[in-house]
Amino acid sequence: MNDPILLIVDDEKPTREGLRAALEDRFDVYVADDAASAMNILEAEKVAVLLTDLKLPNEDGIKLIMRAKSFPEPPICILMTAYGSEEIAVEAMKKGADDYIAKGRLQIDELEMRISKALRQQELEQENEALSRQLDSKYGLENVIGTSDAMREVFEVVNQVAPTRATVLLQGESGTGKELIAKAIHRLSPRAKNPLITVHCAALSPTLLESELFGHEKGAFTGAYERRIGRFEQAQGGTLFLDEIGEIDSTIQVKLLRFLGERCFERVGSSKTLTADVRLVAATNRNLEEMVRKGEFREDLFFRLRVVEIIIPPLRERRGDIPLLVQSFLREFAQENGKPVEQISPEAMDLLISYTWPGNVRELRTAIEHAVVLCRSKRILPRDLPATVQGKQAGVAGSAVSPGSGVSTRDTKRDMPRRGITTMQDNEMQIIMDAIEDAGGNISLAARKLGVSRRTLHRKLRIYKDKK
């Protein structure tokens, strides 16, 4: 069996050559004096361990680690520095480093021990991943990608709450993956063999939503030509996922509150009380506490829904997960479109990591699909990414109107505040306005590009207009 490959990156020749001499008995050692040379080796060889200095010419070791972790089979990454501090250690671990060691206290025996321990841990993790794939029906988090501390906390809570009967409230911005978390909760629960029924509350009027949830009897209202079984009955023994719960009106709120308290309901047009053994998971991208204060959402229902609250972090707060997500989406869309796209250039990855992602994971997924479709080689380049990710502002005729949008770019601009970027909300407004311009004034298309619903985009536009 061949020795594992160890790549040492340090711009000080005595250091890298000394480490090479000390470690070459156990490893097939490669050396590099800067990040560019290191990337060439990483792309050409299956490196098992990357040992890199923090301070490198033109680029620091943390950024090199982030690039290395974007590979389909990333190496173990250990950061060395003479500038040791807790802050650097925390940042390095958040960005993907597996370990951290200070040069001033570097002992070869200790370094060998740490590398061996990391290799054993990696081997165990690979075995566990293989086992998880075999037991796919038992484990439900395989589609939720993330190794950041924030996502590890989410996974821990999901694993704790899933086996229980507790009602769960998922809170997070649009596109953060709330529906994937809801599916994981169901698949990890004793209800996994029974239905998971999803209802997108914002997509239906209050009357239709009531009928959709609770069902109706024949003749209950105009157009009710036959009995309809509602989603609560369809979800018997399983889980009902109510997405965008913050959009429901007061009538539905009362009926949901009763169900959560008594587990019973009536179909529209019927006086017969029905019961259902259904676990409720709800999700929202709105601030329900603020809605309660404004009288827009019932406080008693809010507390009933929030037995367990899981907050899904936005992508901008877990940038270390971006390379993993990119590789997953790249493989998916390369296969789906029959294109031999295998890698993403460091420059393109830098753009993806630095972008703010107002549409979160959903927007990233769309961006990678866009890049794969437009890619002309086996590697995604910056030119293949959407203009918004590249930092370009697409121009559009001032009076352009897209069919069916009912909104012109000129009208949209008139309803928005000035472009001065002075606050986080102003920055969000700038991104929204750029997306609308890029979509030629078509609000629906702009919403899809941002990874949010049309209703959400209209709501944000109203908020900005009110604050002018």
C-alpha positions in Angstrom: 0.0 0.0 0.0 1.4 3.4 -1.0 2.2 6.0 1.7 -0.3 8.8 2.1 0.7 12.0 0.4 1.6 14.9 2.6 1.8 18.4 1.1 3.8 21.0 3.1 3.3 24.6 2.2 5.7 27.2 3.7 7.6 30.1 2.1 10.6 29.5 4.4 12.8 26.9 2.8 14.5 25.7 6.1 11.1 25.0 7.6 9.6 23.1 4.7 12.7 21.1 4.1 13.2 20.3 7.7 9.6 19.1 7.9 10.1 17.0 4.7 13.2 15.3 6.2 11.4 14.6 9.5 8.2 13.2 7.9 9.2 11.5 4.7 9.7 8.1 6.4 6.0 7.9 6.9 4.6 10.0 4.1 5.1 10.7 0.4 6.0 14.3 0.9 5.5 17.1 -1.5 6.5 20.8 -0.8 5.4 24.2 -2.1 6.4 27.7 -1.3 3.1 29.5 -2.1 -0.6 28.9 -2.6 -0.5 28.8 -6.4 2.1 26.0 -6.4 0.1 24.1 -3.7 -3.1 24.3 -5.8 -1.3 22.8 -8.8 -0.2 19.8 -6.6 -3.7 19.5 -5.0 -5.3 19.3 -8.5 -2.7 16.8 -9.8 -2.4 14.5 -6.8 -4.7 12.8 -4.3 -3.3 14.7 -1.2 -4.2 13.1 2.1 -2.8 15.8 4.4 -2.3 19.5 3.8 0.1 21.2 6.3 0.3 24.9 5.5 1.7 28.0 7.1 -0.7 30.9 7.8 1.4 33.6 6.2 2.1 32.9 2.5 3.0 35.1 -0.4 -0.1 36.8 -1.9 -2.6 34.5 -0.1 -2.9 33.3 3.5 -3.1 29.6 4.5 -6.8 29.9 5.6 -7.9 30.7 2.1 -5.8 27.9 0.7 -7.5 25.5 3.2 -11.0 26.7 2.0 -10.0 26.0 -1.6 -8.6 22.5 -0.7 -11.9 21.7 1.2 -13.8 22.4 -2.0 -12.4 19.3 -3.6 -14.7 16.2 -3.9 -12.3 14.3 -1.6 -10.7 17.1 0.4 -7.4 16.5 2.4 -7.0 16.8 6.1 -5.9 20.4 6.6 -3.6 21.5 9.5 -2.7 25.2 9.9 0.7 26.3 11.2 1.5 29.8 12.4 4.0 31.8 14.3 1.3 34.2 15.1 -0.8 31.9 17.3 -3.9 33.3 19.0 -7.3 32.0 19.9 -8.9 34.3 17.3 -6.9 32.8 14.5 -7.6 29.2 15.7 -11.3 29.8 15.8 -11.4 31.4 12.4 -9.3 28.6 10.9 -11.5 25.9 12.3 -14.6 27.7 11.0 -13.2 27.9 7.6 -12.4 24.2 7.4 -9.1 23.5 9.2 -9.1 20.1 10.9 -6.3 21.2 13.4 -4.1 24.1 14.3 -0.5 24.1 15.6 1.8 27.0 16.6 5.3 26.9 15.0 7.0 28.1 18.2 5.8 25.0 20.0 6.1 22.6 17.1 7.3 19.1 18.0 7.7 16.5 15.3 6.4 13.7 17.6 3.3 15.7 18.4 2.8 16.7 14.8 3.0 13.0 13.7 0.6 12.1 16.4 -2.0 14.7 15.3 -1.7 13.7 11.7 -2.1 10.0 12.5 -5.1 10.8 14.7 -6.7 12.9 11.9 -6.2 10.2 9.3 -7.8 7.6 11.6 -10.7 10.0 12.2 -11.1 10.6 8.5 -11.1 6.8 7.8 -13.9 6.3 10.5 -15.9 9.2 9.0 -15.7 7.6 5.5 -16.8 4.3 6.9 -19.7 6.0 8.7 -20.7 7.8 5.5 -20.8 4.5 3.6 -22.9 3.0 6.3 -25.3 6.0 6.3 -25.8 5.6 2.6 -26.6 1.9 3.1 -29.1 2.8 5.8 -30.6 5.7 3.8 -34.1 5.0 5.0 -33.1 5.4 8.6 -31.1 8.6 8.4 -32.6 11.8 7.1 -29.9 14.5 7.1 -27.9 13.2 4.1 -29.4 15.9 1.8 -28.6 18.8 4.2 -25.0 19.9 3.6 -22.9 21.7 6.1 -20.0 21.2 8.5 -20.0 24.7 10.1 -20.7 25.1 13.8 -24.0 26.7 13.1 -25.2 23.7 11.0 -23.8 21.2 13.4 -26.0 22.8 16.1 -29.0 22.5 13.8 -28.3 18.8 13.1 -27.9 18.2 16.8 -31.3 19.7 17.6 -32.9 17.8 14.7 -31.6 14.5 15.9 -32.9 15.2 19.4 -36.4 16.4 18.5 -37.1 14.1 15.6 -38.0 11.0 17.7 -40.5 13.0 19.8 -44.0 14.2 19.1 -43.1 17.8 19.7 -44.4 20.5 17.3 -41.4 22.3 15.6 -41.1 25.8 14.3 -38.4 26.4 11.7 -37.3 30.0 11.3 -34.9 31.3 8.7 -34.6 33.4 5.5 -36.0 32.2 2.2 -33.8 29.7 0.6 -32.0 28.5 3.7 -33.3 24.9 3.4 -36.2 24.8 5.9 -38.1 22.3 3.8 -35.1 19.9 3.8 -34.9 20.2 7.6 -38.6 19.4 7.8 -38.1 16.3 5.7 -35.2 15.2 7.8 -37.3 15.5 11.0 -39.9 13.3 9.4 -37.5 10.7 8.1 -35.7 10.5 11.4 -39.0 10.1 13.3 -41.1 7.0 14.1 -43.6 8.4 11.6 -41.2 8.0 8.7 -43.2 5.1 7.1 -46.3 7.3 7.1 -47.0 10.4 4.9 -45.2 13.7 4.9 -47.7 16.2 3.6 -46.5 19.7 2.6 -48.7 22.8 2.3 -47.3 26.2 1.1 -49.6 28.5 2.9 -48.7 31.7 1.0 -49.8 30.1 -2.3 -53.5 29.9 -1.4 -56.2 32.3 -0.5 -57.6 32.0 3.1 -60.8 30.2 1.8 -58.8 27.8 -0.3 -56.3 27.2 2.4 -59.0 26.3 4.9 -60.4 23.8 2.5 -57.0 22.5 1.7 -56.1 21.9 5.3 -59.3 20.7 6.8 -61.3 19.4 3.7 -64.9 20.3 2.8 -68.2 18.6 2.2 -70.1 18.5 -1.0 -72.0 21.8 -1.4 -70.1 23.6 1.4 -69.6 26.5 -1.0 -69.9 27.4 -4.7 -67.8 25.0 -6.7 -67.7 22.3 -4.0 -69.1 19.5 -6.2 -67.8 16.7 -4.1 -66.3 15.9 -0.7 -62.6 16.8 -0.3 -60.3 15.1 2.2 -58.0 17.7 3.7 -54.3 17.6 4.4 -54.8 16.8 8.1 -56.6 13.6 7.2 -54.1 12.8 4.4 -51.3 13.1 6.9 -52.8 10.6 9.4 -50.0 9.0 11.4 -47.4 11.1 9.7 -46.2 14.7 9.6 -47.9 17.9 8.2 -45.4 20.6 7.1 -46.9 24.1 6.9 -44.5 26.4 5.0 -44.8 30.2 5.3 -47.0 29.8 8.4 -46.7 33.6 9.0 -49.0 34.2 6.0 -52.2 32.5 7.4 -55.1 34.7 8.4 -56.9 34.9 11.8 -59.6 32.3 10.9 -57.0 29.6 10.1 -54.9 30.6 13.1 -57.9 29.8 15.4 -58.5 26.5 13.8 -54.8 25.5 14.0 -54.7 26.5 17.6 -57.7 24.3 18.4 -56.1 21.4 16.5 -52.8 21.7 18.4 -54.7 21.8 21.7 -57.3 19.1 21.1 -56.1 17.2 17.9 -59.6 17.7 16.4 -61.2 19.7 13.6 -64.2 19.8 11.2 -64.4 19.8 7.5 -65.8 23.0 5.9 -69.6 22.6 5.8 -69.7 19.8 8.3 -70.5 19.7 12.1 -68.9 16.3 12.5 -65.7 16.5 14.6 -62.8 14.5 13.3 -59.5 13.6 15.0 -56.0 13.1 13.4 -52.7 11.8 14.8 -50.5 14.3 13.0 -47.2 15.8 14.0 -47.0 19.5 12.9 -43.8 21.2 11.6 -44.2 24.8 10.6 -41.7 27.2 8.9 -41.5 30.9 8.3 -39.2 33.6 7.0 -41.0 36.2 9.0 -40.4 37.4 12.5 -43.4 35.9 14.3 -42.5 37.6 17.6 -42.8 41.0 15.8 -46.0 40.0 14.2 -47.4 39.0 17.7 -46.4 42.5 19.0 -48.2 44.1 16.1 -51.3 42.0 16.6 -50.9 40.2 13.2 -50.3 36.7 14.7 -51.9 35.1 17.7 -49.6 34.9 20.7 -51.2 31.6 22.0 -50.7 30.0 18.6 -47.1 31.2 18.4 -46.3 29.5 21.7 -48.1 26.3 20.6 -46.0 26.2 17.4 -42.7 27.1 19.1 -42.5 24.0 21.4 -39.1 23.5 19.8 -37.6 26.3 17.6 -34.8 25.7 15.1 -33.2 28.7 13.5 -31.6 28.0 10.1 -28.6 30.3 9.6 -28.4 32.3 6.4 -25.6 31.3 4.0 -23.6 34.4 4.6 -23.2 33.3 8.2 -21.8 29.9 7.2 -19.5 30.7 4.3 -17.3 27.7 5.1 -20.1 25.5 3.8 -20.1 27.1 0.4 -17.4 24.9 -1.2 -19.2 21.7 0.0 -22.5 23.0 -1.4 -20.9 24.0 -4.7 -19.3 20.6 -5.3 -22.7 18.9 -4.6 -24.6 21.1 -7.0 -21.8 20.9 -9.6 -22.0 17.1 -9.6 -25.8 17.2 -9.7 -26.1 19.6 -12.7 -23.2 18.2 -14.6 -24.9 14.8 -14.6 -28.3 16.3 -15.2 -27.2 18.3 -18.3 -24.7 15.7 -19.6 -21.7 18.1 -19.4 -18.2 17.1 -18.4 -17.8 19.9 -15.8 -15.7 18.6 -13.0 -14.1 21.5 -11.2 -14.4 25.2 -10.4 -11.6 27.6 -10.7 -10.1 29.2 -7.5 -11.1 32.7 -8.9 -14.8 31.5 -9.4 -14.8 30.0 -5.9 -13.5 33.2 -4.4 -16.5 35.1 -6.0 -18.9 32.5 -4.7 -17.5 32.7 -1.1 -17.4 36.5 -1.1 -20.9 37.1 -2.5 -23.7 38.0 0.0 -26.3 35.4 -1.2 -29.6 37.1 -0.3 -31.4 34.1 -1.7 -29.2 31.7 0.4 -28.7 28.1 -0.6 -31.5 28.2 -3.2 -29.8 31.1 -5.0 -26.4 29.3 -4.8 -28.0 26.2 -6.4 -29.4 28.3 -9.2 -26.1 30.0 -9.7 -24.2 26.7 -10.1 -26.8 25.4 -12.5 -26.4 28.6 -14.5 -22.6 28.1 -14.5 -22.7 24.5 -15.5 -25.0 25.2 -18.4 -22.8 28.1 -19.7 -19.4 26.4 -19.0 -17.3 25.8 -22.1 -14.7 23.5 -20.5 -14.3 21.1 -17.6 -13.8 23.9 -15.2 -16.2 26.7 -14.2 -14.6 30.1 -14.6 -15.8 33.5 -13.3 -17.3 34.4 -16.7 -19.7 31.4 -16.3 -21.3 32.7 -13.1 -24.4 34.9 -13.0 -23.7 38.7 -13.4 -24.8 39.4 -9.8 -22.2 37.0 -8.4 -19.5 38.5 -10.6 -20.4 41.9 -9.2 -21.7 43.3 -12.5 -24.8 45.4 -12.9 -26.8 44.6 -15.9 -28.2 47.6 -17.7 -31.8 47.8 -19.0 -33.9 50.3 -20.8 -35.6 52.6 -18.3 -39.2 52.0 -19.5 -38.8 48.2 -20.2 -41.8 46.1 -19.1 -41.8 42.3 -19.1 -45.1 40.7 -20.2 -47.3 39.8 -17.3 -45.2 41.7 -14.7 -47.4 44.8 -14.5 -44.3 46.7 -13.2 -41.8 48.7 -15.2 -38.2 49.3 -14.2 -38.9 53.0 -14.0 -41.9 52.6 -11.8 -40.0 50.2 -9.5 -37.1 52.7 -9.1 -39.6 55.5 -8.3 -41.0 53.4 -5.4 -37.6 52.7 -3.9 -35.3 54.8 -1.8 -32.1 56.3 -3.1 -29.2 54.0 -3.8 -26.9 55.2 -1.0 -25.7 52.1 0.8 -25.5 53.2 4.5 -27.2 50.3 6.3 -27.7 46.5 5.9 -31.3 47.1 4.8 -30.1 49.6 2.2 -27.6 46.9 1.0 -30.5 44.4 0.6 -32.5 47.0 -1.3 -29.6 47.5 -3.7 -29.4 43.8 -4.4 -33.2 43.7 -4.9 -33.1 46.6 -7.3 -30.2 45.1 -9.3 -32.1 41.8 -9.6 -35.2 43.6 -10.9 -33.2 45.6 -13.4 -31.5 42.3 -14.5 -34.9 40.8 -14.9 -36.1 43.7 -17.1 -38.7 44.8 -14.5 -40.3 41.3 -14.2 -41.0 40.9 -10.5 -41.6 37.2 -10.7 -38.4 36.5 -12.6 -36.5 38.7 -10.1 -37.9 36.8 -7.2 -36.8 33.5 -8.8 -33.3 34.9 -9.3 -33.1 35.9 -5.6 -34.5 32.6 -4.4 -37.5 34.2 -2.7 -41.3 34.1 -3.3 -43.0 36.9 -5.3 -45.1 37.7 -2.2 -41.9 38.2 -0.2 -40.3 40.4 -2.8 -43.5 42.6 -2.9 -43.5 42.8 0.9 -39.9 44.0 1.0 -40.7 46.6 -1.7 -43.6 47.9 0.4 -41.3 48.1 3.5 -38.7 50.1 1.6 -41.4 52.4 0.1 -42.9 53.0 3.6 -39.5 53.9 5.0 -38.6 56.5 2.3 
